[in-house]
Amino acid sequence: MIECKVVALNRVIPTIKSKYGEGFVSDNNSNYLSEYFQKLKQDIFVLIEFPYIDKLYRNSYYSYFSSKSKHYKRNTIRLSFFSSKIKLAHFRRKGKFKFLQSSFLGFLVVRPIEKSIGRNLISPDALLESNFYIRTTEISTTVNGVRLDIEGFPHCSQNSESMTCAETTLWSLMEYFGTKYPEYAPTLPSKIRILLDINNTPQRLLPSNGLTVTDISFLIRKFGFGSRTYFKDAYETEAEYFSVLNCYIESGIPLLLEVANEKISHAVLCIGRKYISKKELKRIYPVYLDDIPIYDYDMAKRNIVLIDDNYPPYQISSLDNPTEYYKNHPEWSNCEIKHFVVPLHEKIYLVAEKAKSCFDNLVKSGLMSLPENKKNYVRFFLTSGRNLKFNLNSDKDFDLTFKNHIINLEFPQFIWVREVSNENLANDMKANGIIILDATETNSDSFKPVIIAAYNNKLLQFNIEGAWQPRIIDLPLRPFKMFNNNLKTF
Amino acid sequence: MSIKERLKNAKPINSKKLNKSLKIYNENMKYASIVIQKQNRESEHSASQARLTT
């Protein structure tokens, strides 16, 4: 029989200890759960369900833990979090289902192993502190017979035996994509091993010895992406490397980061960023395009939001010290983001750095210059053509004739967008120029990726009615809101 | 008049100016592509050495 009990957050660990025994929470591992709970609002109520069959733990149990001499339980406990005081009777009253949904903050599976934090999805609204911009997915779950939806980013701690950071991070990434987009599917550790076997991996895969960045890139490709790997030392400056990374974050693509020092090599997911302060925007070091200073948003210092399987979800760190929340762990100091892997949609052929060059070289070509006596702020991101049209159409400030023109243009599935702004407008997150590039056009000769460019009171278009006939017309643009559909605010 | 109509009726860009811009753009993009290819090769090579375990 499944047992259910509602307790306050501070009673969860004692209740698990007394009711379900040492297998789940012992004196050795209760700090994992208590550390997780410390990040949450303390007035939360929790529904404890046992036994719970968790697909992710069962996958590791049958392929690994059950074959060990030591006895491991095969069932887990599921904790469901609510912002209001709930009663078990609410789950049998249809009139209370809306109340349960509005109070629901997510779930966490407690595994009967030392690293007890299993699969979990917690809304950032459950956190004591959030104030960040991230990617999320919505997952439906049935709690004590009631179907409830929750939005957040999937997380799980590594078990260090069958799943190290590399497999856990890949699972988390695919759980996100598989539950958000129909073209992808969630994965399990056994599927990862099958795919690596196909790749003729020479070493045994259990217990896990981790994965190389190349393995991860290969697996991401096998999951249906066009993966791209970036290496810090391949760039002349750290600022240039981080500007590419920031550009992908602004594009709303979760990135797999390798954070490493001489002793440590660890995988985490970067799912968004903190607010970029006006002070940091003012501190951007300009890049000069033929004596015209350009202040690129991607150069502004910001903190990032991470999914780290050694810590509770939504950790905050800086780009130059990505493990700063590993306090009291000196061996984790001086880590840096050595590599990052971008799970690009397989139809995105134009990569960020080349798309940025297209814009820079369009300005340098002299065909359409930027205002010389102003601080030109630029922002760069990837989005779908449909998403940009939807966003522009919802902006009442956007020039109506230009809005009609853009919405009627034939766009590829994905586009790179450069928003052009100035110092005053940038403070209000507004722009008065836009350049749209075809993200499916990898041949950058003769301005081929440029679909349209409108800035500095001019509009440039190369293709008119299917023929290459470049034209420039006057087009003063009213300031409009910068695009903000790639990351969700919490 | 719509922007599409205005573009259709606009004078072509001076061919001398267009060719000069094309030359500058193509040369700069050629150089950028070489740098990006080099960065990509180095990234691919180093990625095989980095094993993520912790």
Interface residues (C-beta under 8 A of the other chain):
Chain A: T164 C165 A166 T169 N209 G210 L211 T212 V213 T214 I216 S217 R228 T229 Y230 F231 D233 A234 Y235 E258 A260 I264 S265 H266 A267 N310 K338 H339 V351 E353 K354 S357 C358 D360 N361 L362 K364 S365 G366 L367 T401 F402 N404 H405 N408 S444 D445 S446 F447 L459 Q461 I464 E465 Q469 P470 R471 I472 I473 L475
Chain B: S2 I3 K4 R6 L7 K8 A10 K11 P12 I13 K17 L18 K20 S21 L22 I24 Y25 N26 N28 M29 A32 S33 I36 K38 Q39 N40 E42 S43 E44 S46 A47 S48 Q49 A50 R51 L52 T53 T54
